[in-house]
Amino acid sequence: MVTTKQVIPIRFTTTTPLAEVERCQFWVTSDNGTSWQLAHEEHIAADATTGPLFRFAVPQDGRYGFRTTAVLHTGTSEAPPQAGDTPSKNSIVVVDATPPQLIKTQAEAKIADSPEHLDVTFSWESSDPHFADCRIEMSLDGESWLLIREDLAASGELPLALPRNASLRLIVSDYAGNKTISQRWSAPQRPVEQPPEQENLQELAQSLPDPNEQTTEEPAGSAAASNNPAPNNLAAQDGQTQEQAAQASANNETTSEPLSSEVVAEPARPVVPPNHQAIVAPNADAVVQVDHKRPTIPRSASGSQQTIITTPSSENSLQDPLTQGRFGNVSTEPQQMLARIKQSSVIVSPLSEQALIAARQALSDGDQVVGLAILETLHNSDISPRAAATAIDWLTTSGDPDQAMTWIHNLPPEANRSSLVACAFARASLAVNSTAKAESLLRRIDSQDENFDEATWLLGRCMQQRGNVNGARFQWQQLAKGSSSWALKAREALQALR
């Protein structure tokens, strides 16, 4: 036994009747039997029915062995342990109150193909004489933590594909229960340029020249020209001559409709920051689509420029090509999704939710191979129970409950503890007429669980199938007192039993 306790309780036991024992002795060794010390001696009361309990306070961490001996009223005694006597395996206690030593943790990150994800190489090194486990946990909000890897060696290196906003920590534990938690590592954040203020953009738009206003050249040497020597176009401001500027304007002429001699100035282009989309102000006649490039300011039919306002875009709507529904607006094509999640060492929301959608889409389209492959890959995701229940129910309703039962046996432990999986397992068990194990799982579901009513209904069905009508009636009577849809089904079932 390995423990952190500093006081070890030792119960005196002997094969000699207690009434014949005058006193008991407690012996201890801290060097595996090389030497033994008498730690305690105690008289036994005449009416004692059990041997006394001795609490040994350990002086420090170590490996301790214990032995007890009896001294009888007749003066004879059991032989005390001798130097070199090895303590029995059951009497050895290892005291370890020292947490594991975490020597090093290091993470090297690089941007993955998707700007919302990172490829991280996480390495660590720890030391403990009674090392038990290393585990890596991830957080997306800095508060709740999700286990992503466990049963790791004391030292190692692991490639991980993580969401951009993920944090990691390493937990090292020993067999005594001591734990050391590393400092949290957070993925480097991309610098985000703040969106320009709307007022500034409006001022910018108002300051631009009207493209419908015709430019009139002043004759050389005129008063206007002499009084206003400033160049009248951008090329001339850069040091070009009037003739070079005119030629440049002609070569780059941009018009909203053919005009005989009108030159339309190219409007200034405001920068739309990353993760922002451009929205045309009210009364606009066009919509701007932005893909992280600088948009040109559209013109209305009249040729006047429109004001562009930038707003934060929806999560991943521009970056993730496989987002769908409430996670975006483009298709989660099942084949692409299967390839993507197989390359991901960590599958968490929203990717796991997208994958579940893709799996259901594949199954509804008749592509069982891809659909079930996606659901199987989701065994190690944050929605493992939901994915498992989806697969089990689909196999059961499609007429293959035997494969559903096989699927259940291959699930990870955390999925097996889920009420969702227990209910799906019960449905499959009813289909194959073998409900004993399903009943056991259903009984474990807590009354506060959101699936408790369904579990109670299914428990009654399992009992009914096995011929335990009274048991089924009892379950449904309890359920019928409620107001859920399952309570209604229970009342209908009770009516049918009459």
N, C-alpha and C positions, 0 to 999 in steps of 0.2 A: 504494500500500500504506500502511495506517495501522498503526502498531505502538507498543508501549510500550518497545521495546528502546532502550537508550542507546548501544549499539555496533552499527553497521551494517556487515555484511560485503559488500565489493565485489570481484567477481572481474574480473581484467583479461582482456579479450577483444579480438581483432584479426583482420582478414582476411588480414593478412600472415603468412607462415610464421614460426613462433616462432624458428627458427634464425637468421633475419635480424634479429631484434629485440635491440638491446643493452640497453635499459631501457624501463620503462613509467612513465607518469605518471597520477596520479589527481587529478581536478579536482572541486571541489564549489561549489555555489551555494546560498545560503539566502534569496535574494530573487527566485526564479523567473528567473534568468539576467541580472538587471541587472548583476551582477558575478560573476566567477569567481575562485577561489583555488586554487593548486596545493597540495593537501593532503598528497601523498606521492609519492615517486619511488623506484623500486627496480630494480636490475639483474636481469637474467634469466640463470639458469645456462645453460651451453652444452647440457646434456643435459635441459633442462626439457621436459616434454611438455604441461604446462598452464600457463596464466598464473598469476601469484601472486595471493594473496588479501590484500586490504587491509581492515583493520578500522578504520572511522572512528568515533571517539567523539564523539557529538553534544554540544555544550555546553549545549543547552536544547531544550525542545519547539519544534517548528517544521516547516517544509516544506523538504526538502532535495532537490536534484537533483545527479546525478553523471555524469561523463564520463571516459573513459580515452583516452590517446593513446600512440603508440609512437614511440620514437627508434631508428632503424636503425643497424647497424654502419657503414653508408656515410656517416653523418652527417646524412642527411635525416630528417625527422620529420613525423608527421601534424600538421596545424594544430591548435593548442590552441583551446578555445572563446573567443569574444570577448564583450565586454560587450554584452548585448542578445540573445545566443543563448539561446533557450528550451530547457530540458532536455527530452529525449524523455519521453513519458508513462511508458514502462516503467522509466525511471531515477529516478522521483520517489518519495521515501519521506517519509511524514508521521509524525513522532515525537510521540506524545501520551501522557504518563505522568500526566496530571492527571485525577482522577476527575470525573465530572459533578457539577455543583452542584445540590443539591436546595434550592430556595428555600422551598417550602411544601408541607406535606401537612396535610390537614384532613378530618375525618370528622364528619358530623352524623347522629345516630341517633335514630330514633323507633320505638316498639313497633309491630310489625306486627299483623295480625289474630290471628295465633297468638302466644300469650305466649312460645313457644319460639323466635321469630324476630324479627329487627329489619330495618327498612328503613333503609339507610345511604346517604347521599350522600357519596361520597369524591371529594375534589378535590386536585389537586397542580400544582406548577409546578417545572420544572427547566430547566437551561441547560447546553449543551455544544456547542462548535463542530463536533464530529464525532458528534453525537447519533445513536444507533442504535435504541434501543428502551426503552420503559417497560413494565413488567409488574407485575401485582398478584398476590400470593400470599396464601393463607389457611391458618391452622392451627387445629385443634380441640384440640390438646394442648400447644401451645407449643413443640413440638420438630420434628415433621414438617410440611412445607409443601406445599400443593397449588396449582398454577398455575390461576388462574381467569380471568385476562385477560392478553393479551400484544399486542405490536405497537401499543401505544398511543402517542399523540403526547406531545411533551415536556411539555405542559401540558393539563389537561382536567378534566372532572367526570364522574362515572359513578354512576348509581344501582345499588345492590346489595341483594339480599335475602339476609340471612345468618342462620345459626344463632345462638342467643343467646350461645353460648360461643365464638364465633369471634374470632380475632385476624387483623389484616391487616398487610401490609408492602408497600412499594413499592420496586422495584429499577429503577434507571436505569442503562443501559449505553451505551458509545460504541463506535465501530468499532475502536478499539484494544484493546478488551476490558476497559477500566476500568469498575468498577461502584460505585455508591453505593446503600446499602441504608438505607431510612428506619427510624426507631424504630418499634417494634411498637405498633400501636393495638389495644386490646382493647375489646370491647363492654361497656358498663356492665352490671353484674350487679344483678339484683333483690335487695333485702334479704330475707333469709329468716329468719323468726322461729324460734328454736330450740324444739323440741317440749318441752312440760312433762315433768318427771320423773314416772315412773309412781307413785312413792311419794306425791308431792304430790297427784296426782289421786285416789289411793285415800283419802288423808286428807280431801280435799274431799268425796268421796262419803260417807264415814263421818260427816262433820260435818253433812250435810244431814238435815232432820227426816224421820222415818219417815212415809210418806203414809198408812199404815194406823192410825197412832196418833191417836185422836180428841182434839180439843181441847175442854177443859172450861172454861167461863167461870166465874170466881169472882164470887160476889155482891158487889154494890157495898158497900163499907164493911167487907168481911170482913177478917180478920186477914191472910189470904194476900195479899189485894189491897193492903193497907196496907204489908205487909212487902216486897212485890215490885211496885213501881210501874212497872217497865219494860213497855213495850208488847209484846203477844204476836203481832204480825204486822208485815210489812214496811211496810204502809201507815201504821200507827201510828208506826213508827220515823221516817217521813218527816214527822211532824207532824200526821197526820190524827187525827181523833177515833176512838174505838172503833166508833161507829156507822158512820162513813164507811169504815173499814177492813173491817168486816163486809160492807157493801154492795159494796165493790170485790171482795172475795173471792167473793161470790155471783155477781157478773157475770162473773168470769173463772174459774169453777170448772172444774177438770180432773180427771176421774176415770177409772180403768181399768175400772170397771163401775158401774152405777147404785147409788148409796147414798142412804139417806134423808136424813141430815143431815151426812154426812162431808165435810169440805173438804180437798182434797189440795193441798199446797203445790207450786207450780211449781219444779222443780229448777233449780239454777244450771247455766249452760251453759258448759262449758270450750271455749276457742277451739282449733280444730284449725288449725295453721299451714298456709300454702300448700304445695303439693307433698307433703302428708301425707294419709294416708287413715285413717279410724277403724276400729279392729278391736275387736270386743267381747271382753272377757276370758272365760276358760274358764267353762263351764256357762251361757253366755248363751243366751237363747231367741230372740234377734232379731239381725239383722245391720244395721249402720248403713251407709248409702251417703252418701258425702260428696262434694259438688261445690264445694269451696272456701267453703262457708257453715258457720255454726256449727251443729253437730248437737245435737239434743236428746238427752239421755241416755235410752235406752229402758228400759222396765221389764219385768221378767219377769212370768210369770203370777201370781206371788204379790204383785206390786206393788213388790218391792224394786228399788232402782236398781242398774244395772250399771256397772262401771268401764270407762271408755274409755281405750284406750292408743293413742297416735299413732305411726305408723312411716312412714318415707319411702316414697312411692308409686313404682311402676315408672316408668321414663323415658317421659314424654309420655303416660302412660295416661289422664290427666285433661285434658290440654290439647289434644292433636292429634286432630282428628276423623277423620283419614285414616290412622291407624296400624293395622297388622295383623300377625298372627303373632308372631314374636319381637320385633317393634317395637311391639306393642300388642295391642288386643283388638277393634278395630272394623274395618269393611269399607273396603278401598281400592277403591271403586267407580271403574271405569276412566274414565268420562266426567268425574267430579269431579277425578280425579288428573290427567288431561290438561289441564284448565283450570288447575289449580294450578301444575303445573310450567311451563306456558307463561308464567305471571306471574313465575316465579322467575328471576332473573339468575344465581344460583349454585345448582346442584343437586348436593348431596352427601348422604352417608349421615346419617341414616336415610331422608331423603326419596327419594334415588335408588333405594334398595333397595325402598321401598314402590312406587315407580313401576314398577320391573321386575316386581314381583309383579302389579300391576294390568295391565301389558301382556300378561303370560302368561295372566292370567285372561281378558282380552278375546279373545286369539287362540284359546284353548280353547273359548270361547263362540261362536266364529265371527265375531266383530267384527274383521275384518282392518283396517279403516280406522283405528279407534281404537287398536288394538294396535300397528300399525306407526307411527302418529303419535307415540305415547308413546316408542317405541324410537328414533325419529328425533330427538326432542327430547333424549333422553339422550346424543346425540353429544357434547355439551359437559359431561358430568357426570364424576364420579370413577369411574364404572363403564362408561365408553364401550365398552371392548372386549367386556365381557359382554353389553351391550345389542346391539351390532352382531352378535356371534356368534349371539345368540338370533334376531334378525331373519333373518340369512342362512340358518340351519338351518331355520327355519320355512318360508321361501319355497322352499327346496330340497325339503324333504320334502312340501310341499303341492303339488308339481308345477309350480313356477314358477322354475326355476333361472336363467332368463335375467334375471328381475327381481332375483334374488339377486346376480347379477354386476353389474347396474347399481347396486345398493345399495352394493356394495363400493367402486366407483369414487368414490362421494360421501362416503366416510368421512374423518374428520380424520387427519392423519399419525400421531398417537400411537396411534390404534386400529389402523391398518394394521401397526404394528410389533408387535402383540400376537400371541403364539402361539395364543391362543384364536381370533382372527380368521383367522390363517393356516390353521388346521385347518378352520374353517368354509368358508373360501374353497376349500380343496382338495376338500371334499365337493361344493360347488357345481360346481367345475371338472370333477370326475369325471362329474357328471350331464350336462354339456354337451359332454363329450369334448374338452376343451381344457385341458390340465394343465401346459403349459410354465411359465407364470408361477407356478402353485401350487408346482411343484417348487422353483423358485428361493426362494420364501418359506419353504418347509419346511426347506430346507438351512441357513437362517440361524438356526434355533432352537438355542439353547445346550443342551448335554447336561445341564445342571443345571436346566433349565426343567421345571416340573411336568408340562407337556404334551409332553415330548420323546418319550416312548414312543408316544403317539398320532400325533405328527407323523412318526415313523419308519415306523409302519404305513401311514399315508396316502401317504408318499413311495414306498413299495414299490408301493402300488396304482396311483399315477400312472404309475410306470415300467412296470408290467405292462400298463396300458391302452395305452401308446404302443408296446408290443412289445418293451420292454427287459427281457426276462425275467431275464437274468443280473443286471442292476442291482437288480431287485426281490428276487431271491433273496439277494443280498448284504445288503440292508437288513434283510430279515426274519431272516437268520441272526444278525446282530448283536443284533437285538431278542429273538430266541428264547432267548438266554442268560439273560434276566431272569426275574422271577416275577410280573410284573403281568398283568392281564387281556389287555393288548395283546401281551404275550409269548406267551400262549396262542394268540391269534389268529394270530400270526406262525408258530407251529409248525404250526397247522392249514393255513395257506396254503402252507407249504413241503411239507407232505404232499401237498397237491393238485397241486403242480408236478411231482411225481415221475411 
